Amino acid sequence: MAKKKKFKDLPELGRYFFDTEFVDTGTGFKNDFISIGVVNEEGEGYYGISTEFNIAAAREHIWVRKYVFDKLDHHSTWKTLEEIRQEILDMIEPAREVEFWAKNGSYDNVFLCQLFGGMGKLREALQREKGVEKLTFRDTKELLRAAEDPKIPPMPEKDKHVSINDAHQERHVFNACKKALDKQPAPKPII
């Protein structure tokens, strides 16, 4: 069992924006993880493409082939799930609380947790390695509603469904919503 690290003077909050791409198999809980993009508040990003997804299934799935598979970086850059997990953990900075933001993030949240062996294992890893006491998953769609849908330029179609690009877009959406909420006289219900 790994020793718990000691952390002093941790910042209160670290925010990360992320997106995943996957093959929706339609067969229960067997969706196939392809990639993840994670971006911190400063705009630094991580992009991991798995070597462990079913390439044949991705090519056969018309939508995935057109919008995801054909946009993936060269296979020489792909990584094992273990490498992706460690590199995400390396990217996270120590903080008392970590928020992960995604758009309609139900599947994204599940895939992130599964990378670590489940929600409990993700929490344990963040607590042990980064001193995180609280982990929260947030949805930028809810933030958009609270901010009364500020005008945000859409992403170019060619950039969509590349998980790192989508993660950068979620950061952009978050910042635009925060700016809009800061101008509102009402209390900020979401952030």
C-alpha positions as CSV (number, residue, x, y, z in Angstrom):
1,M,0.0,0.0,0.0
2,A,1.4,3.4,-1.0
3,K,2.1,5.9,1.7
4,K,-0.1,8.9,1.9
5,K,1.8,12.1,1.1
6,K,1.7,15.1,3.4
7,F,0.5,18.4,1.9
8,K,0.7,21.8,3.4
9,D,-0.9,25.1,2.4
10,L,-3.0,23.6,-0.4
11,P,-5.1,25.9,-2.6
12,E,-8.8,25.6,-1.9
13,L,-9.9,24.6,-5.5
14,G,-8.5,23.3,-8.7
15,R,-10.8,23.2,-11.8
16,Y,-10.3,20.9,-14.8
17,F,-12.4,20.8,-18.0
18,F,-12.5,17.5,-19.9
19,D,-14.1,15.5,-22.6
20,T,-14.0,11.9,-23.7
21,E,-14.7,10.1,-27.0
22,F,-15.9,6.5,-27.1
23,V,-17.8,3.9,-29.1
24,D,-21.3,3.7,-27.9
25,T,-21.9,0.0,-28.4
26,G,-25.5,0.0,-27.3
27,T,-24.9,-3.2,-25.3
28,G,-25.3,-2.4,-21.7
29,F,-22.2,-1.2,-19.9
30,K,-19.7,-2.1,-22.6
31,N,-19.0,1.3,-24.2
32,D,-15.4,1.5,-25.5
33,F,-13.2,4.4,-24.4
34,I,-11.2,6.0,-27.2
35,S,-9.7,9.3,-25.8
36,I,-9.7,11.9,-23.2
37,G,-8.8,15.6,-23.1
38,V,-8.2,17.5,-19.9
39,V,-7.5,21.2,-19.6
40,N,-6.7,23.2,-16.4
41,E,-7.8,26.7,-15.6
42,E,-4.7,28.2,-17.2
43,G,-5.4,26.4,-20.5
44,E,-2.7,23.8,-20.3
45,G,-4.0,20.5,-21.7
46,Y,-3.5,16.8,-21.8
47,Y,-4.6,14.5,-24.6
48,G,-4.6,10.8,-24.3
49,I,-5.7,8.3,-27.0
50,S,-6.0,4.7,-25.9
51,T,-4.2,1.8,-27.6
52,E,-6.8,-0.5,-26.0
53,F,-10.1,0.4,-27.8
54,N,-11.6,-1.8,-30.4
55,I,-10.4,-0.2,-33.7
56,A,-12.7,-2.4,-35.8
57,A,-15.7,-1.3,-33.8
58,A,-14.7,2.3,-34.1
59,R,-14.4,2.0,-37.9
60,E,-17.7,0.1,-38.3
61,H,-19.6,2.7,-36.2
62,I,-20.4,5.3,-38.9
63,W,-20.7,8.3,-36.6
64,V,-17.6,7.4,-34.7
65,R,-15.5,6.8,-37.8
66,K,-16.6,10.1,-39.4
67,Y,-16.5,12.4,-36.4
68,V,-13.9,10.8,-34.1
69,F,-11.7,8.0,-35.5
70,D,-10.7,9.9,-38.7
71,K,-9.6,12.8,-36.6
72,L,-7.3,10.9,-34.2
73,D,-3.6,11.6,-34.0
74,H,-1.2,9.1,-35.5
75,H,-1.4,5.7,-33.7
76,S,2.3,6.0,-32.7
77,T,1.1,8.6,-30.1
78,W,-1.5,6.4,-28.6
79,K,-1.1,5.2,-25.0
80,T,-2.1,2.4,-22.7
81,L,-4.9,3.1,-20.2
82,E,-2.3,2.8,-17.4
83,E,-0.2,5.6,-19.1
84,I,-3.2,7.8,-19.6
85,R,-4.3,7.3,-15.9
86,Q,-0.8,8.3,-14.6
87,E,-0.5,11.3,-17.0
88,I,-3.8,12.6,-15.9
89,L,-2.8,12.2,-12.2
90,D,0.5,13.9,-13.0
91,M,-1.4,16.9,-14.5
92,I,-3.7,17.5,-11.5
93,E,-2.2,20.0,-9.0
94,P,-2.6,19.5,-5.3
95,A,-5.7,21.2,-3.9
96,R,-8.3,20.7,-1.2
97,E,-11.1,20.4,-3.7
98,V,-11.0,19.4,-7.4
99,E,-13.8,20.1,-9.8
100,F,-14.1,18.3,-13.2
101,W,-16.3,20.2,-15.7
102,A,-17.8,18.6,-18.8
103,K,-20.7,19.3,-21.2
104,N,-23.5,16.7,-20.6
105,G,-20.8,14.8,-18.7
106,S,-22.5,11.7,-17.5
107,Y,-20.5,9.3,-19.7
108,D,-17.4,11.4,-19.4
109,N,-17.6,11.2,-15.6
110,V,-18.0,7.4,-15.7
111,F,-15.1,7.0,-18.1
112,L,-12.8,9.1,-16.0
113,C,-13.7,7.1,-12.9
114,Q,-13.3,3.8,-14.8
115,L,-9.8,4.8,-15.8
116,F,-8.9,4.7,-12.1
117,G,-10.9,1.6,-11.3
118,G,-14.1,3.4,-10.2
119,M,-15.1,6.5,-8.3
120,G,-13.7,5.3,-5.0
121,K,-10.3,4.5,-6.6
122,L,-10.2,7.9,-8.3
123,R,-10.9,9.7,-5.0
124,E,-8.3,7.6,-3.2
125,A,-5.6,8.4,-5.9
126,L,-6.4,12.1,-5.8
127,Q,-6.3,12.1,-2.0
128,R,-3.1,10.1,-1.7
129,E,-1.2,11.8,-4.5
130,K,-2.6,15.4,-4.5
131,G,-4.2,15.9,-1.0
132,V,-7.7,16.3,-2.5
133,E,-10.4,16.1,0.2
134,K,-13.4,16.7,-2.0
135,L,-14.0,15.7,-5.7
136,T,-16.9,17.2,-7.6
137,F,-18.2,16.7,-11.1
138,R,-20.0,19.7,-12.7
139,D,-21.9,20.3,-15.9
140,T,-21.3,23.3,-18.1
141,K,-24.8,23.0,-19.6
142,E,-26.2,23.9,-16.1
143,L,-23.7,26.8,-15.9
144,L,-24.9,28.0,-19.3
145,R,-28.5,28.1,-18.1
146,A,-27.5,29.9,-14.9
147,A,-25.6,32.5,-16.9
148,E,-28.6,32.9,-19.3
149,D,-26.8,31.5,-22.3
150,P,-24.1,34.1,-23.0
151,K,-23.0,34.4,-26.6
152,I,-20.2,32.0,-27.2
153,P,-18.7,31.5,-30.6
154,P,-19.1,27.9,-31.7
155,M,-16.2,25.7,-32.4
156,P,-15.3,25.1,-36.1
157,E,-16.9,21.8,-37.2
158,K,-13.5,20.3,-38.1
159,D,-12.3,20.7,-34.4
160,K,-15.3,19.1,-32.7
161,H,-15.2,15.6,-31.3
162,V,-11.4,15.8,-30.7
163,S,-11.5,15.4,-26.9
164,I,-8.7,17.9,-26.2
165,N,-10.4,20.5,-28.4
166,D,-13.7,19.9,-26.7
167,A,-12.1,20.2,-23.3
168,H,-10.6,23.6,-24.3
169,Q,-14.1,24.6,-25.5
170,E,-15.5,23.7,-22.1
171,R,-12.9,26.0,-20.4
172,H,-13.9,28.8,-22.8
173,V,-17.6,28.2,-22.0
174,F,-16.9,28.2,-18.3
175,N,-15.0,31.5,-18.5
176,A,-17.7,33.2,-20.6
177,C,-20.4,32.1,-18.1
178,K,-18.3,33.2,-15.1
179,K,-17.9,36.6,-16.7
180,A,-21.7,36.8,-17.4
181,L,-22.5,35.7,-13.9
182,D,-20.2,38.3,-12.4
183,K,-22.2,41.0,-14.1
184,Q,-25.5,39.7,-12.8
185,P,-26.8,41.3,-9.5
186,A,-28.3,37.9,-8.3
187,P,-26.2,35.5,-6.2
188,K,-24.1,33.0,-8.2
189,P,-26.0,29.7,-7.8
190,I,-23.6,27.5,-9.7
191,I,-20.0,28.6,-9.2
